[in-house]
Amino acid sequence: MNYKTPKVLLLSFFVCFFLTRGLFAMDEAFTRKLSALKWVAYAPVNFDPGANKYPNASSIEEDLKVLLKAGFEGVITYGSLNTLADIPRIAKKLGYKAVIMGIWSIQDQREIKNAISALTYVDGYCLGNEGLLYKRYTLNELWLAIDNLKARTAKPVATSEQIGEYEDTRVLETGDWVFPNVHHSLRSIRSPEESAEWIKKRYHSVKLSVAALKKEVLF
């Protein structure tokens, strides 16, 4: 992703599929939001992590207004450093119904502190992103970090890995809902038709795997 493109809103859209099976451990209100809202994964326009450049609050607000006008109701963020920590507050002020706040690094205490400070505006947390795949942390470290964040916030917490990692049952069981990244382009699949079929197959595979866990699944 080219974060330096100046006037292009950089967005990743989630294709969302959901499972509801019996009683669920998460807060029922959050469970309903997972399955009912139109979610968008949001990376700000004026954000260049490679250059340590962060957007100001006005820039974030303008982005979120565009997304709200487009019909999105829930926002998913990737990290909590610097002004990214302001996204939940701004989103709720504008009228978004829910925010899943990302914490990219489970070891970065600045991120974790910022995320906890935003607690009032957060419906759930995504702790870690593809860190198991790229060996930035271990599964045991992730479990401990999730338990700690849940204890400090009393909010639902999940993690996000590329879809192949969920073939490991331990990853499938991690967190309060199943939240995989599903990138057809990383498998060199280019046509829309093939991409849709590939994603459907991955979804049905996860659906079968998670049937006994009574968890929601958000692709």
VEXSELUM-933481 format. One record per residue (C-alpha): residue number from 1; x, y, z. Coordinates in pm, 1 decimal. Layout:
BEGIN
+-----+----------+----------+----------+
:   n :        u :        v :        w :
+-----+----------+----------+----------+
: NUM :        X :        Y :        Z :
...
+-----+----------+----------+----------+
//
This chain:
BEGIN
+-----+----------+----------+----------+
:   n :        u :        v :        w :
+-----+----------+----------+----------+
:   1 :      0.0 :      0.0 :      0.0 :
:   2 :    138.0 :    340.7 :    -94.5 :
:   3 :     71.6 :    557.4 :    208.3 :
:   4 :    225.4 :    859.1 :     34.6 :
:   5 :    -52.3 :    898.6 :   -225.1 :
:   6 :   -178.6 :   1246.0 :   -126.7 :
:   7 :   -542.7 :   1261.1 :   -231.3 :
:   8 :   -653.6 :    903.3 :   -240.3 :
:   9 :   -842.3 :    757.5 :     50.8 :
:  10 :   -666.2 :    433.7 :    133.7 :
:  11 :   -915.9 :    178.0 :    242.5 :
:  12 :   -946.6 :   -193.9 :    285.2 :
:  13 :  -1300.2 :   -324.3 :    274.4 :
:  14 :  -1401.6 :   -629.3 :    472.2 :
:  15 :  -1618.1 :   -891.8 :    314.3 :
:  16 :  -1812.8 :   -995.3 :    619.8 :
:  17 :  -1959.7 :  -1334.6 :    695.5 :
:  18 :  -2105.8 :  -1432.3 :   1026.9 :
:  19 :  -2180.9 :  -1734.9 :   1236.6 :
:  20 :  -2412.5 :  -1738.6 :   1536.3 :
:  21 :  -2431.4 :  -2065.6 :   1721.9 :
:  22 :  -2608.5 :  -2083.0 :   2054.9 :
:  23 :  -2485.1 :  -1897.2 :   2359.2 :
:  24 :  -2183.8 :  -1677.1 :   2304.6 :
:  25 :  -1933.4 :  -1555.9 :   2561.2 :
:  26 :  -1909.6 :  -1202.6 :   2424.8 :
:  27 :  -2134.9 :   -914.8 :   2519.7 :
:  28 :  -2458.6 :   -960.6 :   2325.1 :
:  29 :  -2466.4 :   -598.2 :   2210.0 :
:  30 :  -2120.8 :   -630.0 :   2054.0 :
:  31 :  -2215.0 :   -962.9 :   1895.5 :
:  32 :  -2513.5 :   -797.4 :   1729.1 :
:  33 :  -2293.6 :   -516.6 :   1599.8 :
:  34 :  -2046.6 :   -762.5 :   1448.2 :
:  35 :  -2318.6 :   -925.5 :   1244.5 :
:  36 :  -2538.0 :   -625.4 :   1165.6 :
:  37 :  -2313.4 :   -328.9 :   1083.7 :
:  38 :  -2134.5 :   -232.5 :    764.3 :
:  39 :  -1766.7 :   -234.1 :    866.7 :
:  40 :  -1466.5 :    -71.2 :    703.9 :
:  41 :  -1096.1 :   -112.1 :    780.8 :
:  42 :   -955.9 :    239.2 :    783.9 :
:  43 :   -605.8 :    369.9 :    710.4 :
:  44 :   -589.7 :    753.2 :    713.5 :
:  45 :   -500.8 :    950.1 :    401.8 :
:  46 :   -211.3 :   1144.7 :    554.6 :
:  47 :    -46.3 :    848.6 :    721.9 :
:  48 :    300.6 :    720.6 :    628.8 :
:  49 :    431.0 :    479.4 :    892.8 :
:  50 :    761.3 :    439.8 :    711.7 :
:  51 :    830.8 :    809.7 :    751.7 :
:  52 :    673.1 :    827.0 :   1098.8 :
:  53 :    413.2 :   1068.4 :    958.7 :
:  54 :     72.7 :   1078.3 :   1126.5 :
:  55 :   -245.5 :   1263.5 :   1026.0 :
:  56 :   -390.5 :   1540.3 :   1237.9 :
:  57 :   -737.1 :   1521.6 :   1390.2 :
:  58 :   -892.8 :   1735.0 :   1115.8 :
:  59 :   -762.4 :   1503.6 :    845.8 :
:  60 :   -896.8 :   1197.3 :   1027.1 :
:  61 :  -1234.0 :   1363.5 :   1072.6 :
:  62 :  -1260.0 :   1444.2 :    701.6 :
:  63 :  -1177.4 :   1082.4 :    610.4 :
:  64 :  -1437.3 :    946.7 :    848.4 :
:  65 :  -1703.0 :   1184.5 :    715.0 :
:  66 :  -1642.4 :   1045.7 :    365.5 :
:  67 :  -1682.6 :    688.0 :    491.4 :
:  68 :  -1993.0 :    773.8 :    692.7 :
:  69 :  -2150.2 :    932.2 :    385.9 :
:  70 :  -2069.3 :    614.2 :    191.5 :
:  71 :  -2281.0 :    414.3 :    435.1 :
:  72 :  -2027.7 :    258.7 :    671.1 :
:  73 :  -2135.6 :    223.1 :   1033.4 :
:  74 :  -1839.7 :     55.3 :   1204.0 :
:  75 :  -1468.8 :    139.2 :   1188.3 :
:  76 :  -1175.1 :   -100.0 :   1227.8 :
:  77 :   -830.4 :     52.0 :   1287.6 :
:  78 :   -483.3 :    -97.7 :   1248.4 :
:  79 :   -289.3 :     67.6 :   1529.3 :
:  80 :   -299.3 :    303.1 :   1826.9 :
:  81 :     19.3 :    506.7 :   1807.8 :
:  82 :     21.3 :    885.4 :   1797.5 :
:  83 :   -296.2 :   1038.7 :   1647.5 :
:  84 :   -430.5 :    698.2 :   1544.5 :
:  85 :   -539.5 :    679.4 :   1907.4 :
:  86 :   -789.1 :    960.5 :   1834.7 :
:  87 :   -982.8 :    763.8 :   1572.0 :
:  88 :  -1234.7 :    598.3 :   1809.4 :
:  89 :  -1325.0 :    927.7 :   1977.0 :
:  90 :  -1366.9 :   1109.6 :   1644.7 :
:  91 :  -1565.5 :    821.4 :   1496.3 :
:  92 :  -1810.6 :    809.6 :   1784.6 :
:  93 :  -1846.9 :   1188.4 :   1778.6 :
:  94 :  -1946.0 :   1168.3 :   1412.1 :
:  95 :  -2206.9 :    903.1 :   1480.1 :
:  96 :  -2039.4 :    570.2 :   1403.8 :
:  97 :  -2212.6 :    287.0 :   1585.8 :
:  98 :  -1902.9 :     83.6 :   1672.7 :
:  99 :  -1523.0 :     84.0 :   1670.2 :
: 100 :  -1281.2 :   -208.7 :   1676.7 :
: 101 :   -949.2 :    -54.8 :   1778.3 :
: 102 :   -631.4 :   -214.8 :   1649.1 :
: 103 :   -309.5 :   -258.9 :   1844.9 :
: 104 :    -45.4 :   -355.5 :   1589.6 :
: 105 :    232.6 :   -448.5 :   1831.6 :
: 106 :    146.1 :   -649.6 :   2139.8 :
: 107 :    479.6 :   -549.0 :   2297.2 :
: 108 :    449.1 :   -172.2 :   2249.0 :
: 109 :    330.4 :    -31.6 :   2580.5 :
: 110 :    265.4 :    308.1 :   2419.5 :
: 111 :      9.6 :    151.8 :   2187.9 :
: 112 :   -150.7 :    -47.6 :   2464.8 :
: 113 :   -170.6 :    257.7 :   2691.7 :
: 114 :   -327.7 :    466.9 :   2414.0 :
: 115 :   -578.4 :    194.3 :   2334.5 :
: 116 :   -683.6 :    158.7 :   2696.6 :
: 117 :   -714.7 :    537.5 :   2727.0 :
: 118 :   -966.7 :    528.3 :   2440.2 :
: 119 :  -1175.5 :    266.0 :   2622.3 :
: 120 :  -1487.2 :    484.4 :   2642.0 :
: 121 :  -1513.9 :    493.5 :   2261.8 :
: 122 :  -1413.3 :    132.9 :   2185.7 :
: 123 :  -1643.9 :   -166.8 :   2140.7 :
: 124 :  -1372.3 :   -428.3 :   2094.1 :
: 125 :   -997.0 :   -460.2 :   2036.5 :
: 126 :   -791.5 :   -637.5 :   1772.2 :
: 127 :   -463.1 :   -712.4 :   1946.6 :
: 128 :   -184.6 :   -800.6 :   1702.7 :
: 129 :   -184.5 :   -824.4 :   1324.7 :
: 130 :     -5.7 :  -1106.1 :   1139.5 :
: 131 :    251.5 :  -1123.2 :   1416.2 :
: 132 :    243.4 :  -1502.4 :   1432.7 :
: 133 :    294.1 :  -1531.7 :   1057.9 :
: 134 :    597.1 :  -1301.2 :   1060.8 :
: 135 :    719.9 :  -1426.4 :   1399.5 :
: 136 :    702.1 :  -1092.2 :   1577.4 :
: 137 :    565.4 :  -1273.8 :   1882.7 :
: 138 :    472.5 :  -1623.5 :   1990.9 :
: 139 :    126.8 :  -1767.3 :   2046.5 :
: 140 :    190.8 :  -1789.3 :   2421.1 :
: 141 :    289.6 :  -1422.3 :   2427.3 :
: 142 :    -26.8 :  -1334.2 :   2237.1 :
: 143 :   -246.0 :  -1530.6 :   2477.2 :
: 144 :    -94.8 :  -1353.1 :   2776.1 :
: 145 :   -137.7 :  -1014.0 :   2609.6 :
: 146 :   -502.4 :  -1084.1 :   2526.1 :
: 147 :   -577.1 :  -1197.2 :   2882.4 :
: 148 :   -411.7 :   -884.2 :   3019.2 :
: 149 :   -601.6 :   -649.9 :   2786.3 :
: 150 :   -933.6 :   -816.0 :   2865.2 :
: 151 :   -864.9 :   -788.1 :   3236.7 :
: 152 :   -783.6 :   -417.4 :   3205.4 :
: 153 :  -1071.1 :   -321.6 :   2974.5 :
: 154 :  -1348.3 :   -581.5 :   3012.5 :
: 155 :  -1391.0 :   -556.6 :   2635.2 :
: 156 :  -1396.6 :   -832.1 :   2370.0 :
: 157 :  -1052.1 :   -894.9 :   2219.4 :
: 158 :   -950.5 :  -1080.5 :   1902.9 :
: 159 :   -638.6 :  -1100.8 :   1688.9 :
: 160 :   -593.3 :  -1105.2 :   1312.1 :
: 161 :   -374.7 :  -1337.9 :   1105.7 :
: 162 :   -367.1 :  -1434.0 :    741.4 :
: 163 :   -618.4 :  -1704.9 :    665.2 :
: 164 :   -364.6 :  -1988.1 :    641.4 :
: 165 :   -270.9 :  -1948.5 :   1006.9 :
: 166 :   -621.2 :  -2056.2 :   1109.9 :
: 167 :   -548.9 :  -2411.8 :   1000.8 :
: 168 :   -386.3 :  -2429.4 :   1345.4 :
: 169 :   -668.3 :  -2499.3 :   1591.7 :
: 170 :   -487.2 :  -2299.1 :   1860.7 :
: 171 :   -508.4 :  -1985.5 :   1644.8 :
: 172 :   -874.4 :  -2053.5 :   1568.2 :
: 173 :   -942.6 :  -2070.7 :   1942.5 :
: 174 :   -755.8 :  -1746.6 :   2019.3 :
: 175 :   -965.8 :  -1441.0 :   2105.4 :
: 176 :  -1337.4 :  -1376.0 :   2142.9 :
: 177 :  -1418.4 :  -1391.0 :   1773.3 :
: 178 :  -1238.9 :  -1520.1 :   1461.8 :
: 179 :  -1098.9 :  -1229.2 :   1259.4 :
: 180 :   -881.5 :  -1346.2 :    965.2 :
: 181 :   -719.2 :  -1138.3 :    693.5 :
: 182 :   -815.2 :  -1291.9 :    359.6 :
: 183 :   -603.0 :  -1153.9 :     73.9 :
: 184 :   -667.7 :  -1319.5 :   -260.8 :
: 185 :   -399.6 :  -1101.8 :   -420.5 :
: 186 :   -129.9 :  -1264.3 :   -207.3 :
: 187 :   -221.8 :  -1594.0 :   -375.0 :
: 188 :   -177.8 :  -1437.3 :   -721.2 :
: 189 :   -552.2 :  -1456.7 :   -787.0 :
: 190 :   -647.8 :  -1161.6 :  -1004.0 :
: 191 :   -992.3 :  -1205.0 :  -1161.8 :
: 192 :  -1296.2 :  -1095.3 :   -956.1 :
: 193 :  -1475.2 :  -1424.3 :  -1017.5 :
: 194 :  -1183.5 :  -1640.5 :   -903.6 :
: 195 :  -1124.7 :  -1412.6 :   -605.8 :
: 196 :  -1485.4 :  -1440.2 :   -490.0 :
: 197 :  -1482.0 :  -1818.3 :   -521.5 :
: 198 :  -1151.8 :  -1845.3 :   -336.7 :
: 199 :  -1282.7 :  -1631.3 :    -48.8 :
: 200 :  -1605.6 :  -1834.9 :    -31.0 :
: 201 :  -1409.2 :  -2158.3 :     -5.6 :
: 202 :  -1191.1 :  -2016.4 :    271.4 :
: 203 :  -1501.3 :  -1899.5 :    456.6 :
: 204 :  -1673.8 :  -2236.6 :    441.3 :
: 205 :  -1354.6 :  -2403.2 :    559.5 :
: 206 :  -1335.4 :  -2174.3 :    864.4 :
: 207 :  -1709.0 :  -2217.7 :    924.1 :
: 208 :  -1666.1 :  -2593.5 :    950.9 :
: 209 :  -1360.5 :  -2557.1 :   1173.2 :
: 210 :  -1523.9 :  -2314.7 :   1413.8 :
: 211 :  -1861.7 :  -2488.3 :   1442.5 :
: 212 :  -1796.9 :  -2625.2 :   1790.9 :
: 213 :  -1638.7 :  -2306.7 :   1928.0 :
: 214 :  -1954.1 :  -2091.7 :   1933.4 :
: 215 :  -1767.5 :  -1794.8 :   1791.4 :
: 216 :  -1856.4 :  -1518.9 :   1548.2 :
: 217 :  -1646.8 :  -1501.5 :   1233.7 :
: 218 :  -1565.9 :  -1172.5 :   1060.2 :
: 219 :  -1364.4 :  -1196.0 :    738.1 :
+-----+----------+----------+----------+
//
